[in-house]
Amino acid sequence: DIQMTQSPSSLSASVGDRVTITCRTSQTINNYLNWYQQKPGKAPSLLIYTVSTLGSGVPSRFIGSGSGTDFTLTINNVQPEDFATYYCQHSFYTPYTFGQGTKLEIK
Amino acid sequence: QITLKESGPALVKPTQTLTLTCTLSGFSLSNNGMRVSWIRLSPGKALEWLARIDWDDDKYYSPALKTRLTVSKDNSNTQVFLTMTNVDPVDTGTYYCARASRYGDLDFWGQGTRVTVSS
């Protein structure tokens, strides 16, 4: 199985900040790296797929980047609705493992 | 409009078998390339991918749960089922089904169904 190491596990930020979340995979995954946002009591929603492609309706302040085994989710100009938990996931082959999650909290 | 909706028992006893249903709308699992995955979120834990079934009836499982899981679909290709045998309190959580795109990302999710395993 491919292991996903996501950091940090939690992060405090103010509205308007830029935040960065990283995800490292235990092997190369041919850019099959996805990011999800989950708010309490809600289903996760797709933010970014294949490293950097925005999901439908996702604001452009969400930016995905990276290659090889190291990937990053950057949120520019954090908005109040962005406070949530974020997960990376690979979809190179099954099992499609997720990272441990990053909880973005209001400072 | 693509939607998925999970349903199943809210409470099951330890050692029992849990069966969940995912009802698809706006797409059919009979179409080439369609795939549906099951994922769960247990209290205090991260999302966990459980299983996937494809349009051609190929099936894939989490190695950690493989011996306890069965994924299947109905003949109309509008419902997907997940069966988990010998449940334990650690299986408590919210279970989601989601459509997987051709890249494997989960682009549409159900609302989730909460399952508690307790005697």
Interface residues (C-beta under 8 A of the other chain):
Chain A: D1 Y32 N34 Y36 Q38 A43 P44 S45 L46 Y49 T50 G55 S56 Y87 Q89 S91 F92 T94 P95 Y96 T97 F98 G99 Q100 G101
Chain B: S37 I39 L41 A46 L47 E48 W49 R52 Y60 Y61 S62 P63 Y96 A100 S101 Y103 G104 D105 L106 D107 W109 G110 Q111 G112
